Amino acid sequence: MSDEAVLSVVILLLYLVECSEWVGGRSVVFLRYHPRRWSVKKAGDLIRNARGGFVFANPLPPFGPMYLCQPWPLTLTAEAVCNYTAQNLTDDKRRVDSVRRVDYASIETLDARDRTLHVNGEPFHRFESRSQCLMFAAILRRIRGTAAAEREARIGRYIRWSLDPRIAGRRMQFGRAHSFELLFYDVLLFLAIFLYAPLVVFLFGIETTFLFLISGIYFVNLVALFFSFRAHASCHPQLRGERWGNLAKGLVFPPFSIRLYSKTARDLLCFFHPLAVARQVLDDEDYVLFLNRTVSDLRYPMVLGEVAPDVARDEEGFRALWLRVIDESPGLVDAAGSVAGEGVDALYAGEEGYYCPRCRGHFLVEAGSCPDCYGVELKACGGKSHGP
């Protein structure tokens, strides 16, 4: 194999590494492998640890961005905030640890340091991204500054906004409008590096074309970095460090710049519940399945450890609030006709054995709980509860 071929393979492999995104264990990823169909992904099982894993994004920039979001990682009530939630759309098996509940009256300072929210100077919760950390710090400051009698209503408004597919759609349109030029030059850079340059080297040799190719690729790269910097400043104005870091990486390794359109969009929807994003991007059939999954998760959460009684009470009430808002949101249930999860008993009415109301697994042997959905009690087919 010639030196030129080896160099091309190395650059391609490094680019494919850049297409792998690390995501948290409870994060939901929306991306496209097909130009007209969105897919829902979670942290991969091949390369991962207890906190998350890799998701391989589409390496072709015209297929658009990937969006990362998750159910709210905090439980909010009118009296306190807790860094624990049982919402778990990805069936992440990480056990509960370091659960903290803080009354608003005892909060003196709220600081977002990188991805970690500090309450009264102590680490409280580590978020998926700095954008999400800054957002929840702002939400908690507003709730803390609200009169106690009005806090529940304010929390309900935030939940409704997080579940509103129209607001999520406008946010997506905002990102696309500010990243249109970036996408164009990312596609141009992709073609220059992986199509035009190898073809020119093959026809004329690298000795006579090296300076011409390098100058052309870096020119396109600099233009792409300029539009990336501008788009990132519009979409994430508070993330200066990330912006300058992307610029430095793009200057050193131009193929990295091809991924900047996707990286700019990655945390654009971190405020929104995955259900709102799913309503925007999935077709009706896939959306109904996702809606069923979301409602089943809210009604029958996995039990991954014991928590204090006051934390469990707050978390159960918070999940009930999410269910109520979903039930009152026509934009979320139109595709299904009603809130999902109502027909599970009828699904197994004529069957023998037991089933899990969360994952809908069917069991012919008696068991107290589903082995895949920790702590979720099985039901007898026909709707009767079954104990161990």
Buried (B, 14 or more C-beta within 10 A) or exposed (E): EEEBEEEBEEBBEEBEEBBBBBBBBBBBBBBBEEEEEBBBBBBBEEEBEEBBBBBBBBBBBEBBBBBBBBBBBBBBBBBBBBBBBBBBBBBBEBEEEEBBBBEBEEBEEBEBEEBBBBBEEEEBBBBBBBBBBBBBBEBBEEBBEBEEEEBBEBBBEBBBBBBBBEBBBEBBEEBBEBBEBBBBBBBBBBBBBBEBBBEBBEEEEBEEBEEEBEEBBBEBBBBBBBBBBBBBBBBBEEBEEBBEEBBEBBBEBBBBBBBBBBBBBBBBBBBBBBBBBBBBBBEEEBBBBBBBBBBBBBBBBBBBEEBEEEBBEBBEEBBEBBBEBBEEBEEBBEBBEEBBBEEBBEEBEEEEBBBBBBBBBBBEEEBEBBEEBBBBBBBBBEEEEBEE
